[in-house]
């Protein structure tokens, strides 16, 4: 036993010797930045005083990293610290909880939408829930404390608001091009074909025309930013508070309008094909009733133009009048130059059956007939509806539909839990960002601009997953989600921020932040509004806007002193 004890004692002694050797080395390394100077003819007390001063500077900086002063605990029990690394840990911890809340809200919303369908749920309730994490952080940044404290912390909310917009339209936008890239042929991409790899001009992504419409709506959503900045632009600072109120009202109106638009868009006639892939005669009959404006039971050439526009045949290089006449020729079995309900249903059903067969050979011909070109475009719309059915099957299985009550309860529980986590976590997260800013002397705007958007954006994971499928349909959904998230941030999150500024009587002093947001939205919105194919090189253009945005804010605020 003594032998065993002696054998264990020797390694312990060796470890102590190593520690005694390393301890001075560590201490020396900590004060290695101490500077010296030649000894002059000064008194001994002066020399000692100067030495202490030079040693004290690096040690004071070190103490900011590893020591802590007293701090106010959020809610009286949550941990807090005034050190750099302590606040880094808290930001990561609270940021993860906020990300978890965003995921719960997103997943619960998707399940509820699948079960209950569109309407007030899909049009208004779910878009608001998707922006709830951002809204809670913005609210927490200025709702508590004195007016002076709220004014200093509210920059965290503005950093999140601007940072989310810039991150989605630059970093995520460009990454989705890289992840979802396919070969570009004839000015569009070929689904799931990636032979050109990282060709800057020969590889990229394509979206549908509806995605371009979403980008245009996103550009409209920056109107409140412009309104609130007008007094500063024209030098009428006395009207700043009135501008905040007007911008708040406009934001609410845009929010309601956008939600109504989403609701009406969701209330479409339905799929032209059933779940079994057969023509959906009920929906086709409803389509006939919508097109029959005068309700006389017949469709005239003028009324058929709405069909041409609605299915976007105008994207094909054809004459509109010729297209209308061709539809009548194919559908009008009675040859009376007008279509009744039976002829229309039979004609659409015939097109649905023929579209795919003809489309396969149509792309290989140089001289494509008008019928084939119409059917080829019609096949693309039909293919999108089939893809939508497949996507819905992926998201919600048959068992999920059968257990509707359980999944409804599950979705509601996820929404409640996500809302609770977001509400509880927002305040300590803002405090951690503010304390980190104080400890490092980095403005809280830049901290929240860079870090918080990644913690609060559940869209990042879902967008990357959708774009990785390398299909035009899923890529369109990806970019529509990006533009929709930015739109909701520009109206809902901004409305919360403006309401906070107005109620707390805070000063609106965010010229550079607003300018960056407007520039990025206009640049990326203009690009997406007038083209549907994006080569790989455009991803690097989007990436470049991110650091340029930070640089612009820094120059405007700390070089030119505009804020």
Steps between C-alpha positions, in 0.01 A plus 500: 500500500786735582655414168179597322482820695857583412436432132203738506697763689776529239269607211330746734836656585583516130172679426570754776842571352348551158238737643765696690690531173200602291358751747777759454490445125125570496539810714782624282294447188214700652725800559708451187355814354662713772714766341832628638706809442856608575561600862540872533630703788177490697432409856426142601138586578446633146643184348276281715194713416563476125558123521171449683316712242635300207422168666151613601377569146514141363386356830194727501409378153550141617270559795224607261517153347513282810363702794148619574340793672151508643221483240123498507350155452213488251176402675705487822639151446644456149884507486678815391857621472699805397792306349561449130512121492216468746275707278614305192381184674169662598440631147560153359275337761214747468548511124456124480182524706370770265586281200314213666199727549511602134510135391207408725294788361591410143428128535178558694380748239568257215309218670207727582491634145491147356216397732282810504581627154529863386286792604553710810750240629722501194446860399542692825571282804792293369697787339481687830625195690794464262621848597428460870863435614622819333206697638558381858868598490414842357236547769737387776769740381307807606193415704662488845717736701526875483475699180878540497554123536241426232665750263837329545364147466261563212792485257500124565152482350600710200808285451283189491249662263763618252722195547220252428412674175860526384588145603202345320555696179879455485645203690198267476403620150846430364540170684174368355639559150809295581303220670222483241705561184411311180620524142371803309375415150299732276487770769349271764620221727449128449363329809743275689770531231828626639773406252657846475563510877635843597482669160442867575279559195393145407361400839238663721134493605168597342172609659145548376326828429318494835833527678570819307165634620604421859820700447299798375276485805812497714614822336164661580542405867785751546256793475474539881881526522494788254211679672661495845822641358343795313532759782874437525542512123325838473638639826164512680593330825191642674286268288696189595246376754213550255695313234547207740124485558416522128758235416353277773150533352630430149685192629182363656307565177767325295499208744124457467519539121777246470316255723183548294701441183641179643152390601351570158791331329447195717130497414563395140263276315712199588709253306396414146602143579393273784728319740487203259623717212166509317321813373309669781168573333360684802784752495485532121129582524577767763763640265236522227267692733778745587579562134132538406475864607150565360372161630334410170637145503751560218857621474573756232845576355520809724432291810752236392776761509483476882587130468800583283623757751420286805704202380776739388499402134632851443840367614506298178592710196158487334231744390217531752221501238647196328515320834133575574391377156706186542338423837155542342601278209618224733206523742204601280352170387174667381693754287287796610803708611398485867549246772239359733585335832516146361732600215726689739525212749566250222754728334699564822488130586629415153785749541592354837529154344691616194726761657772273628513277195543796266732701728759221504546517123435871462832611648690294246342667195617820342168590338243463773134538410280741690301216659817332618638821647173565684492146631865517599433805713177347631698189593737713707206632705366146540844377605513768769170377641627142504817615674285683754313177570829316550628774731184479706536124528857547621397753761191321627460125475173308473523405866529869589177578316323208665606623844369851444399569860833386642697704247283805562573474872868440423516807274329722758737373770801576279368851432438568869839362601680694228321820597583450868868431431528803272329728753715379793830492311476836323574722801809315630633469145478878454672549838780261402556683170502837679745374766724348233497833316601680818778252582654512152419862408337368180173683421201281582357560153784309333480215752126454445537559122742209462394249768126525569364445144656153487347413837148618414468389137349154469488565123870425463468123548175459307622712206823304467309171515256609229769637272709181531227311310624680186158552341347818367188445707683467834742780411203727438360407840838574656531850364132574557556414866801732513311791345197430717710499818659831406157647423363394839807644669458829315138536606438302821837530676531862392148570628598362840816709499317818396231445761769455764676822395175696500361372832831532688563840335841388377709685244499367144865518403560211260578662167788271403317184609191593298713594199675162499168314527344699215804460273524123545124452450496714186811341345404138564133568433576659164721207403230247589215701350623508143664163457427142599840337437797577723847377399747391763702822479205692644545322832834677547330830422254428781780398737684826432200706611523363855842645603429811292185558707696484825766729355240752386342517847842545661601778261170686532483472879861518618682680219241746369302510824157497335335314791 
